[in-house]
Amino acid sequence: MTVQVSPTLDRPVDAGRAFLGPDAGYYDEAWRVMAWRGRRWRWNGAAFLFGPLWLAWRRMHLPALAYLAFLSLLEPLAWRGTPPPVLAFLVLGAMTLQGGFGNALYLRHFARVNRRIERARLAPAAHEAELAAQGGTNPLLVVTAGLCLGVLVVRPVIF
């Protein structure tokens, strides 16, 4: 099956099972439903709850860094007297966007990696092996992002 989420994003979902790693069935279904409904979003509870940790787990480095940078900007806002409900609204808004568009973001990430590998014109087995090497999950990145998140939370309390 070919999933077309947008005119420029046309990728075979079945080719991504090696890339997806754990929970390949979930993403396969989510991406197919998005294509079937013609939508660019589908709710992802893990992306909502874990934000930058989920991004790191799924090897989306730049979005994870951007999310952590956004969270680090909240501290100066708090020190400048921004009311806590406003800060909570900003965090909840970021979490909701992440939950709503996490599957689409992951699909775009897969499509970019797959296109890059396709340009190398590898044999099918080598293509699949390269997808597996560049996809899947990365526990070490989750630990690193978790430490960064911990520093963001603990630093204001200590200083």
N, C-alpha and C positions, 0 to 999 in steps of 0.2 A: 504494500500500500504506500502511496505517496501522499504525504500530508502537505497541503498548501495553506499556510497560515497567512501569507501575503504573496503578492505577485512575485516578489523577489526572493522569497524564502520557500523553496520547494525542495524538500529533502525526503528520502526514503526513511521512514521511522524504523523499519525492520533492520536496517543497516546499523542502527545505533545500539543494539542490545549489548554489544561488547563495550561500548563507550559508557553506557548507563550504569553498569555494575549492579550493586544492590538496588532493589526496588525497580528494576527495569520494567516490570509489568505495570507498575503505577504510572510511570512517565509515558510508556507506550499508550496506555489508555487515556491519560490526561491529554496528550498531544492529539490523539485521534478525535477525542470529544471536542477539543478546541477547533480542529479543522472542520468537523462535521457541523458544528454550530456556527462556524464562521466568526469565531471570537478570538481575541488576542489574550484572553485571560481565563484562568480557572483557578479556584481557590486551592492553596497549598498550606495546610495547617503547620507543617514543620517550618516552612519559610517564614510564616507569620510569627511563630513563637520563638524561633532561634535566630532570625535575622542574619547578622554577619557570620555566625557560626555555621548556619546552613549553607551560606554562600561559600565559605571556606571548605566545608565538607564536600561540596560539589565542584571544587576546583575553579571557582569563579573569583579569581584573585582581585582584579580591579574593582568589581562591585563590592566585594567584602571590605576592601580598603576604603572605598567611598562611604560605605555605611558607617565604618568606624570613625572616619573623619567627621561625618555628620554628627555622630554621638559626641565626639570630643568638642564640637562647637557649642553644645548645650551647656557645658560648664561655665564658659564666660557669660552666657546669657543668664544663668542662675546667679552668678556673682554680681551682675548688673541689676539685679532686682526683678527679673522676669518672674511673674507669678507662677507657682508650681502647676496650676491647671493648664497654663499655656504650654509649659514644657511637656507635661503629660500628653497634651493634644498633639504636639509635634512628634513625640515618640510613637504614640498610637497611630498617627497618620503614616509614619514611615513603616511601621509594622504592617498596617493594612495594605499599603502599596506593595510591600514585599510579598505578603500572602496572596494578593490578587494577581500579581504579575510575575511571581517567581517561576511558574512553569513556563511562561513565554520567554522569560529571560534565559532559562536553562535550555530551551529549544533553540534560541538564537546562538547560545554558546556552542551547543552541539553542531549546529549548521556551520558556524565559522570554522570550528576544528575540522569538521568533515571536509569542507571545501579546501582547506589548507592541505589536508592529507591527499585529497583527490588530485591536486595539482602535481603531486609527486609521482602519480601514475604507477602506484605499487600493484603488485599482484593481489588478488582478493584476500588471500590469507595474511599477507603482510599488512594490507590495509586494515583488516580487522584487528591484527595485533597492535598496530599503531593507535587505533581508536581505543583499545583497551588500556594502552599505556598512558594516553593523554586524558582519558576519562575516568569514570569510577569515582571513588571517594578518596579523601586524604585525611586520616586522623591527625597527622602531625600539624597540618594547617589549622585544624579545629582547635588543637591545644594552643597553638600560637595566637590565634584570634581570641580564644578564651582568656589567655593571659593579658592581651591588650585590653580586652573588655574589662577584666578585673582591675587593671591599672586605672582605667577611666572611672571606675566606680569607687575604688579605695583611695586614690590620690586626693580627692577633695576632702575626704574624712580625716586623713592624716595631716594635711597641711592647712 
